[in-house]
Amino acid sequence: MRFFLYQLLIHILIVLSPIKFIYRSIKQPDYLKHLAERYGVYNLKNIKNNDLIWFHCVSLGETKAINSLLSHLVPRFKDKFFLVTHSTPTGRNTEIYNSNRIFRAYLCFDSWFLNKLFLNYFKPKVAIFLETEIWPGITKELKLRKIPSLLVNARLSDKSLTKYQHIKYFIKPTFDSFDLIIAQSEHDKNNFKSITDNKIQICSNLKFNQPITELTPSEKNKFKKLLNINSKKVISLISSRKGEEELFLKQIKLLKNFNDFTFMIIPRHPQRFKEVETLVLKNGYACNLASHPKKTNQSNTIVLGNTMGEMNKYISISDLVLIGGSFKNFGSQSPVESLLLKTPCLVGPSIYNFLSIIQHGIAAKVIKQITPDAIAVEINNFFKTKNKKVFEQHLNKFLLKNKKDEEKVIQLISKYF
């Protein structure tokens, strides 16, 4: 009865789905591409499904997480083909390891009928789901067909656990059906243990092994020159959310050595660029827009990162970053890119969205958690000591451990190939 009600809900959503895709296509036209795949109709040429390894990555983050894995698996298993499915255009459009043995598609709706169409077409040897992707329909069908299913880089926040515990009677069989669960941390493992009897392995977050493009010293200088930033130390509030910019602006006013630094704010959402610009001016600062930088001699200038797709550049020229979403109750944005670009991070109290990653980083001494009213003090402390050098030493150890854990993941999942 439980599964019947779930399937009834899925089929209602399928009927309504064209409205959803049309609405989302207003902002993201790619939602109307490859629509047939959403309903179980596939036409991928040259795919060999007798030895197909299937990864499901919902969107951008999960796709980045498997990129390094694919770069190791594809050359190592030359007789295998790989299917990477997604749920969003952002995930599907994300660049991954290039090989003619890797195929991309959308995963169909979790309908019992569409799942049969999907599995009949692709015939995967193993199914690997990333992070929090739990689909009762497809996992049940995989179990019936005796196709191994794995949950890799798995995370389960306290917030999600509370929701799952309300429907434990329904969701537990899905978690129990996985042949292997590899959690990101001890905390995630304990949360999974609350709703499944499955054995759970622990490995570090795969996102720390994703390839990332670093700016060369000359490219950094060129970008700083473009933004009219001199050789001062650069401190950036990245992916900021509402309320955090004003907090940041008030805190940096407390710095007696304010003129020793250049400050940047890069809002999380582009629709807030104008709002943040107004806020900067209202607080008595000059504002230099990254989209139209101007030469200025004003010492109280804040650089506003109001361009898209350049976050890694902003991080690369920063000497210290504050992770947005963590200083107000938004659960934090990801610190992964900052650490991969070897930039020290400060986070606030609110970290529930990336709890395991941030706690892992704090334990390794590559992230420092502070209170919002300590921003000015911590900035001063960081540059007064040899913290930068100590940070780099800890970070090298941290990334090396993650690289070893990635090999452990490869060994664990390849047993099912």
C-alpha positions in Angstrom: 0.0 0.0 0.0 2.8 2.4 0.9 4.6 1.9 -2.4 1.3 2.1 -4.3 0.6 5.5 -2.8 4.1 6.7 -3.6 3.7 5.6 -7.2 0.3 7.3 -7.4 2.0 10.6 -6.3 4.8 10.1 -8.9 2.3 9.6 -11.7 0.4 12.7 -10.7 3.7 14.6 -10.8 4.4 13.2 -14.2 1.0 14.5 -15.5 1.9 18.0 -14.1 5.5 17.9 -15.1 5.2 19.7 -18.5 4.0 22.8 -16.6 7.0 22.6 -14.4 9.5 22.2 -17.3 7.9 25.1 -19.3 8.0 27.4 -16.2 11.6 26.5 -15.4 12.6 27.0 -19.0 11.7 30.7 -18.7 14.9 31.2 -16.7 16.8 28.1 -18.0 15.8 27.2 -21.6 17.8 23.9 -21.4 14.9 22.4 -19.3 13.1 21.8 -22.6 16.0 19.9 -24.2 16.1 16.0 -24.1 12.6 16.0 -22.7 11.8 12.5 -24.0 14.5 11.1 -21.6 12.5 12.3 -18.6 9.8 9.9 -19.7 12.0 6.9 -20.4 12.6 7.4 -24.1 16.3 7.2 -25.0 18.3 7.2 -28.2 22.0 7.2 -27.4 24.1 5.9 -30.3 27.1 3.6 -29.9 26.4 2.8 -26.3 27.5 -0.7 -25.2 25.3 -1.9 -22.4 26.8 -5.3 -21.8 29.3 -3.8 -19.4 27.8 -0.5 -18.3 28.6 1.3 -15.0 25.9 3.8 -14.1 26.4 6.9 -12.0 23.5 9.1 -11.0 24.4 12.7 -10.2 21.5 15.1 -9.7 23.2 18.4 -10.4 26.4 20.4 -10.3 27.9 19.4 -7.0 27.4 15.6 -7.4 28.7 15.8 -11.0 31.9 17.6 -9.8 32.3 14.9 -7.1 32.6 12.0 -9.6 34.8 13.8 -12.1 38.1 12.7 -10.5 36.6 9.2 -10.0 35.9 8.9 -13.7 39.4 10.1 -14.6 40.7 7.1 -12.7 38.1 4.5 -13.6 37.8 5.1 -17.3 41.5 4.4 -18.1 41.7 1.6 -15.5 38.6 -0.3 -16.8 39.1 -0.2 -20.6 36.4 -2.7 -21.3 33.7 -0.8 -19.4 31.3 1.9 -20.6 30.0 4.6 -18.2 26.6 6.3 -18.0 26.2 9.5 -16.1 22.6 10.6 -15.5 21.3 13.9 -14.1 18.1 15.6 -13.0 19.0 19.2 -13.9 20.4 20.9 -16.9 23.1 22.4 -14.7 24.3 18.9 -13.9 24.1 17.7 -17.5 26.0 20.7 -18.8 28.8 20.4 -16.2 32.1 19.5 -17.9 33.4 16.0 -16.9 36.3 13.7 -17.9 36.2 13.4 -21.7 35.9 9.9 -23.1 33.9 8.2 -25.9 33.0 5.6 -23.4 31.1 8.0 -21.2 27.4 8.8 -22.0 25.1 11.5 -20.5 21.4 11.4 -20.1 18.5 12.5 -17.8 17.1 10.0 -15.4 13.4 9.4 -15.9 10.8 9.9 -13.3 10.7 7.3 -10.5 7.7 5.5 -12.0 7.7 1.7 -11.9 6.9 1.6 -15.7 9.5 4.2 -16.7 12.1 2.5 -14.5 11.6 -0.7 -16.4 12.0 1.2 -19.7 15.2 2.8 -18.4 16.8 -0.5 -17.1 15.7 -2.5 -20.2 17.4 0.1 -22.4 20.7 0.5 -20.5 21.0 -2.8 -18.7 23.6 -1.4 -16.2 25.9 -3.8 -14.4 25.9 -1.7 -11.3 24.1 1.5 -10.2 26.0 4.2 -8.2 24.0 7.0 -6.6 25.7 10.1 -5.3 25.2 11.8 -1.9 21.5 12.0 -1.0 19.8 10.5 -4.0 17.1 8.2 -2.7 14.6 6.9 -5.2 12.4 4.1 -3.8 11.1 3.0 -7.2 14.4 2.5 -9.1 16.2 1.0 -6.1 13.3 -1.5 -5.7 13.5 -2.5 -9.4 17.3 -2.8 -9.2 16.9 -5.2 -6.2 14.4 -7.3 -8.2 16.8 -7.6 -11.1 19.7 -8.3 -8.7 21.7 -5.3 -10.0 24.0 -4.0 -7.2 23.2 -0.5 -6.1 25.7 1.7 -4.2 25.3 5.0 -2.3 28.6 6.8 -2.5 29.8 10.1 -0.9 26.7 9.7 1.1 25.6 12.4 3.5 22.6 12.8 5.8 22.2 16.0 7.7 20.4 16.2 11.1 17.6 18.1 9.3 17.1 15.4 6.7 17.3 12.7 9.3 14.5 14.3 11.3 12.3 14.3 8.1 13.2 10.7 7.3 12.4 9.5 10.8 8.8 10.7 10.2 8.6 8.3 7.3 11.0 5.6 8.5 8.6 2.8 7.8 8.6 3.8 4.1 12.2 4.9 3.5 14.0 2.2 5.5 13.6 -0.6 2.9 15.2 1.8 0.3 18.3 2.4 2.4 18.4 -1.3 3.3 18.4 -2.3 -0.4 21.8 -0.7 -1.1 24.6 -3.2 -1.4 27.1 -0.6 -0.1 26.9 2.8 1.6 30.0 5.0 1.8 29.4 7.9 4.1 31.4 11.2 4.1 31.9 11.2 7.9 31.4 9.5 11.2 28.5 11.9 11.8 26.8 10.9 8.5 27.4 7.3 9.4 25.7 7.6 12.7 22.7 9.4 11.1 22.4 6.6 8.5 22.5 4.0 11.3 19.4 5.6 12.8 17.3 4.5 9.7 19.1 1.5 8.2 20.7 -1.8 9.4 23.1 -1.6 6.4 26.8 -1.8 6.9 28.4 1.6 6.3 31.9 2.5 5.2 33.5 6.0 5.7 35.6 7.9 3.2 36.4 11.6 2.9 34.3 13.8 0.6 35.0 13.1 -3.0 34.5 16.8 -3.9 38.0 17.5 -2.4 39.5 15.6 -5.4 37.7 17.5 -8.1 39.9 19.1 -10.7 40.1 22.9 -10.3 41.7 25.6 -12.5 44.2 27.7 -10.5 45.3 31.1 -11.7 49.0 31.5 -12.3 50.8 34.3 -10.4 50.7 36.5 -13.6 47.0 35.8 -14.1 46.3 36.7 -10.5 48.2 40.0 -10.9 46.3 40.7 -14.2 42.9 40.1 -12.6 43.8 42.2 -9.6 45.0 45.0 -11.9 41.7 44.7 -13.8 39.8 45.2 -10.6 42.1 48.1 -9.6 43.4 46.2 -6.6 46.9 47.0 -5.6 49.3 44.8 -3.7 47.3 45.0 -0.4 46.0 41.8 1.2 42.6 40.9 -0.1 39.8 39.7 2.2 36.6 38.4 0.6 33.1 37.6 1.8 32.0 35.0 -0.8 28.5 33.7 -1.6 27.0 36.2 0.9 23.4 36.1 1.9 21.0 38.8 3.0 22.1 40.4 6.3 25.7 39.2 6.0 27.0 42.1 3.9 25.9 44.7 6.5 27.5 42.6 9.3 30.7 42.4 7.4 30.8 46.1 6.6 30.2 47.0 10.2 32.9 44.6 11.4 35.7 45.8 9.0 35.1 49.4 10.2 36.5 48.2 13.6 39.9 47.4 12.0 42.5 50.1 12.9 44.6 48.9 10.0 41.7 49.0 7.6 43.9 50.6 4.9 46.2 47.6 4.8 43.5 45.6 3.1 41.2 45.4 0.1 37.8 44.1 0.8 35.5 42.2 -1.7 31.9 41.1 -1.4 30.6 38.5 -3.8 26.8 37.9 -3.3 25.4 34.5 -3.7 22.5 35.6 -5.9 22.9 37.9 -8.9 19.5 39.5 -8.4 20.9 41.0 -5.2 23.9 42.8 -6.9 22.1 46.2 -7.0 20.8 45.8 -3.4 24.3 45.1 -2.1 25.8 48.0 -4.0 23.2 50.3 -2.4 24.1 48.9 1.0 27.8 49.5 0.5 27.2 53.1 -0.3 24.7 53.5 2.5 27.3 52.4 5.0 29.7 55.1 3.9 32.0 53.2 1.5 32.8 53.7 -2.1 31.8 50.8 -4.4 33.8 49.5 -7.3 31.9 47.1 -9.5 33.9 44.2 -11.0 31.7 44.4 -14.1 32.8 48.0 -14.7 35.9 48.7 -12.6 37.1 52.2 -12.3 40.4 53.6 -11.0 39.9 55.2 -7.6 42.1 56.6 -4.9 39.5 56.3 -2.2 40.9 54.1 0.6 37.4 53.0 1.8 36.5 51.3 -1.5 34.7 47.9 -1.5 35.0 45.7 -4.6 31.6 44.2 -5.5 32.0 40.9 -7.4 28.9 41.3 -9.6 30.0 39.1 -12.5 29.0 35.5 -13.1 31.3 32.5 -13.4 34.3 34.1 -11.9 34.1 32.9 -8.3 37.3 30.9 -8.5 39.1 34.0 -9.7 37.8 36.0 -6.8 38.9 33.3 -4.4 42.3 32.9 -6.1 43.2 36.6 -5.5 42.0 36.5 -1.9 44.3 36.0 1.1 41.4 35.1 3.4 37.7 34.3 2.6 34.7 34.3 4.8 32.1 31.7 3.7 28.7 33.3 3.1 25.5 31.7 4.5 27.3 30.8 7.7 27.1 34.1 9.5 23.3 34.2 9.3 21.1 31.2 9.6 21.4 29.9 6.0 23.5 26.8 6.7 26.6 28.0 4.9 27.8 27.7 1.3 30.5 25.2 0.4 34.2 25.8 1.4 35.5 23.2 -1.0 36.6 25.5 -3.8 38.3 27.8 -1.4 40.3 25.0 0.1 41.2 23.5 -3.3 42.5 27.0 -4.3 44.5 27.0 -1.1 42.8 30.0 0.4 42.2 30.0 4.2 38.5 30.1 5.3 36.5 31.5 8.2 33.0 30.2 8.8 30.3 31.4 11.1 28.0 29.4 13.4 25.4 28.2 10.8 26.9 25.3 8.9 24.1 22.7 8.7 24.2 22.4 4.9 27.8 21.4 4.8 28.2 20.1 8.3 30.4 17.1 7.6 32.7 18.9 5.2 33.2 21.9 7.6 33.6 19.8 10.7 36.1 17.7 8.8 38.0 20.9 7.8 37.9 22.3 11.4 39.3 19.1 12.8 42.1 19.2 10.2 42.7 22.9 11.1 42.1 24.2 7.5 38.8 25.9 8.5 38.2 28.1 11.5 34.8 28.7 12.9 34.1 32.0 14.5 31.2 34.1 15.9 29.9 37.0 13.7 31.1 39.6 16.2 34.6 38.3 16.1 35.3 38.9 12.4 37.5 42.0 12.9 39.5 40.3 15.7 40.0 37.1 13.6 41.2 39.1 10.6 43.8 40.9 12.7 44.9 37.6 14.4 45.3 35.8 11.1 47.6 38.4 9.6 49.6 39.0 12.8 50.9 35.5 13.0 52.3 32.8 10.7 48.8 31.4 10.2 49.1 31.3 6.4 52.2 29.0 6.5 50.6 26.8 9.2 47.4 26.6 7.1 49.3 25.5 4.0 51.0 22.7 6.0 47.7 21.4 7.4 46.0 21.7 4.0 48.7 19.6 2.2 48.1 16.8 4.8 44.4 17.2 4.5 44.3 16.9 0.7 46.7 14.0 0.7 44.4 12.1 3.0 41.5 12.8 0.8 43.4 11.5 -2.2 44.1 8.2 -0.4 40.4 8.0 0.5 39.5 8.4 -3.1 41.5 5.3 -4.0 39.7 3.4 -1.2 36.4 4.4 -2.8 37.6 3.1 -6.1 38.6 -0.2 -4.6 35.3 -0.6 -2.8 33.0 0.1 -5.8 35.1 -1.7 -8.4 34.4 -5.0 -6.6 30.9 -4.7 -8.2 32.2 -4.1 -11.7 
